[in-house]
Amino acid sequence: MAFAGFRFPPEVILLAVRWYLRFGLSYRDLEELLAERGVEVDHVTLYRWVQRFTPLLVDAARPCRHAVGGRWFVDETYVKVAGVWRYVYRGVDQNGQVIDVFVSKKRDTAAATRFFSSAITAHGEPVEVTTDKSPVLAKTIRELMPAAHHDTTQYANNRVEADHGRLKARLRPMRGLQTDRTASVIIKGHAFMQNLRRGHYELGVHALPGLMVAAAFDELARAV
């Protein structure tokens, strides 16, 4: 069991992970909020919980995920990791579901190929892909998805570009991402939480308004 050997019960660990992924909190903010509720746990431990359990929750939720739509909107944004810029490839479908994310040291054909290959393996090929006029993305789409219509019309990709802002807003309270793995876990966790809140999983569907995410985590606790 994933929680074996931990001093704190699963419900406390999952509460901390859920709050961190859901709200714009730093680990020290989270430490203070838990202390007010009688849970004495330091921010380093909270960091370890988030890093360990976020990927497990994402994997456990995968069978409950809705099918991704056939129209993809793909773009790159960037974040700093240990003071160095990293590129984040992100895609959303026409329903606002985050398709996949990939953190890369470089903005090149290899990174674009890895992003699209992973997304295609998980979700199948799209009917249409919308991007900016990046020649790297165009080349990758031609090679991996020759049947897909590639739209580079001006402003057509505003959907995913606006969605980047939600990720940036979540990262802002942090004191910087220190490793590529940390960045990947947090960015994938943010995508998972965003999809969960938007109703793209069959999780927490019978909960009262405002309690869906909590109910979803309760369901996932039995699968982790």
N, C-alpha and C positions, 0 to 999 in steps of 0.2 A: 504493500500500500504506500502511496506517495507521501502520506503524512507520518509514517512510522519514524520514531526517533526524534520527533519534534516535541519541545517542551510545551508548546501552546496547542490547544485543540484546533481541529480543522476549521471550525466556524470562525475563530479569531483570525487565522491566517488568511482565509478566503475573504473575510471582511476587509482586511488591510489591502489585499491585492485588488479587490473590487474598487475600493475608494481611490486607490492610487491611479488605476486605469480610467476611472470615471471622471474624477475631478482634477482641477488644476493645482495639485498639491506637490510640494517637495517632500522628500522623505522626512525632513525635520518637522514639517507641518503635520504629517501623518503621525509621527511620534507623539506630538503634543495632543492631537485629537484623541488618540488612543489612551494616553495618560489621564485625560479628563474623565475617561470611562473606566478607569481602574486597571488598565492594561499597560504594564510597564515593559516596554520593548524599545530597544535603541534603533536609530535610523539605519545602521549598518545591517542589522538583522532584517529590517523591512526591505532593504535593497535586495538581500539574498532571497527573501520570499518571492518578491516580484520576479526576479530573474529565474527562479526555479519553477514557479507554478504557472506563470503566464503561458509558456509553450505547452504545458500539460493541459491547460484549460482550452487553448485553441485547438489542440488535437482532439480532445474529448468532445468538443462542440461540432467538429467537422461533419459527422453523420447527420446532424440536425440542420445543416445549412441549406438554404434555398439555392436552387440552380441559378447560376449567373446568366444574365441576359446576353443576347447576341450582338449588342452594340457596345463597343468598348471605347473609353476615352482615356488616353494614356499620355503621361507627361512626366518630366523629371523636375524635382525640386532639390534643395540642398540643405544640409545641416552640418554643424561643426561637431567633430568627434576628437577629443583631446587637442582642440585648437586647430584641427585640420579639416578642410571642407570634404564632405562626403556627399555623393549624389544619391538621391532616393527616387527610384522608379516606382510610380504608383499608377494604378488603373481603377476606374469606376465604370459600372455599366449604366444603362439608361434608367435604371431604377434607383441609382444612388448607392448601390452596393459596392464596397471596395473589393475589387477582384483579387489583387495581390499587391505586395510591396517588396522591394528589394533594395538593400543598401549596398552601394558600390564605391570603391576607391576611385574608379574612373568612369567617365561618361563616354563610352565607346561601344563598338559593335558587340564585343564579348559580353558586356554588361546588359545591353538591350536584348541580346539573344538569350541570356540566362533568365531574364525577367519573363520574356514572352514564352520561352519553352516551359518554364514552371507553370505559368498560367494556363497554357494549352493542355499540359498534362493533367492538371487538376480540373479544368472546366471545358475542355474541347475548344475547337477553333471558332472564333466569332464570325459573324456575317460582315461586320463593318468595324473598322478601327479608325478613330479620329485622333490625330496628333497635330503638333505644330509642323513646321516645314523642315524639321531636322532630317538631314540626309541619312544619318545613321539609323534612325527609326524607320525611314522609308525603305532602306536596303534590307533591314531585318524583317520587315513585314512582307516584302516581296519574296524573300527566301523561305520564311516559315509559314506564311499564310497567303499563298498566291491567289487564292480564290476570294479573299476578303476585299471588300471595297475600302480603299484608303482615302479618307477625307482630310484635307489640310486647309479647308476654307477658313479664312480669318474669323476669329471669335467662336468657331465651332467647338473649340476645346475649352471654353470657359468653365464648363461643368467641373472638370478635374482641377483646373487651375484654382478655382474658388475653394475646392475641397482641400487643397494644400494648406489653406489658412487655418483649418481646424487642427491639423497636425502641428503647425507652428505655434498655435495658441496653447496646445497641451505641453509642448516642450519648453515654453518660455519660463515657467516657474522653476525649472530644474537648474542646477548649478553646473550645467554642461554634461554632455555624454562623454564618458572616458574611454570606452572601447567600442570596436565595431560590433561585437556581440551584444553588448549592452544596448547600443543604438538599435540593432535589429530586433531584439526582444521588445523593446518599448514601442517601436514604430509598428510592429506587427500586433502588439497588444492593443494599441490605440485603434488600429483598423478593426480588430475583433470587437472591441467595445462599441465602436461606431456602428458596425453592422448589427450588433445585438440590439442596440437602442433603436435602430431604424426598422427592426422587425424582420431581419433577414435570416433568422433562425427559428426553428420550431422549439423554442425554449421560453418558459415563463409566459406563455400565451394566454393562460387563464388567470393570471395575476391581476390585481386591481391596478388602475392607472398609477404610475409612479413606482410600482413595486416589481415591474417586470424584470429588471436587471437582477435584483436581489433574488427573485424566484428562480431565474435562470441559473445563477450561481449555486443555489441550493440543489438544483437538479444535476448540475455538473459535478458537485462534490461527491456524488455517488458513483461517478464514472472515472474520477481521477485516481 
